[in-house]
Amino acid sequence: MSVECEGCRSGEALDFDFSMAFQPIYDLRENRVWGYEALIRGLGGEGAYSILSQVRAEQKYRFDQRCRVKAIELASRLFPRGDDLRLSINFLPNAVYEPAACLRATLIAARKHQFPLGALMFEFTENEEIVDTGHLQRILAEYRRQGFITALDDFGAGFAGLGLLVDFQPDLIKLDMKLVRGIDASYPRQVVVASIATAARALGIEVLAEGVETEAEFTILQVAGIHLFQGYYFARPAFEALPHLNLTSAHAMAAELGIQVC
């Protein structure tokens, strides 16, 4: 059986290469790194746009597959053995030809590198228009069957908003940085984020705030009941490496909550 799905077999081969940077996700409740998001970079550490701008429509299936394999390959080398860290990988639902077939290369890479399937989180973004909601439903069902974590990225900034949350209920939603930025000085943002967090809890969905840059933002988000965080306040992405996590203020917040500091 071929590893590639029909979309990959009929698509164009990639005529460029790329690598990944990793940014930590901090869990306030456990006062530790919860996982890392893999972010596309050029071979010299160039930003994601330098690579994404080269992807032609005929290459999207192969590119999506290669991103998954590359992220798993690098993470298996960088993640400490025995730690229950999650690896978050972005994917484009419109670049998934057929859910089960498109996972073959992912599953082979995970087996090859002994990477646990339950530690893989796949993010789809609200910024990509979903042209076939039934297709996305089949993707998420297959991913859950495999034991993957599913996440909705850029929540609050894209095409469908609450409609996606009503239709799909992923395991986790990532608040878009436009909701997070300056939330300490914006009462409307505070109300909206608190309402989203309340609704998510009622649906059994975790909330992650991304793009956190200041202690004031971190404090207000914690008050809203959010426990997972990502952003420059904690660490910038590191090229082909796991960055050092800035926990000075996070430790103080954890201590106030009665969480033992590691």
Secondary structure, DSSP 8 states (H G I E B T S, - for coil): --SS-HHHHHS----S--EEEEEEEEETTTTEEEEEEEEEE-TTS--HHHHHTT--GGGHHHHHHHHHHHHHHHHHHHS-TT---EEEEE--GGG-SSHHHHTHHHHHHHHHTT--GGGEEEEEETTS--S-HHHHHHHHHHHHHTT-EEEEEEETSSSSTHHHHHHH--SEEEE-HHHHTTGGG-HHHHHHHHHHHHHHHHTT-EEEEE---SHHHHHHHHHTT--EEESTTT---EETS------HHHHHHHHHTT----
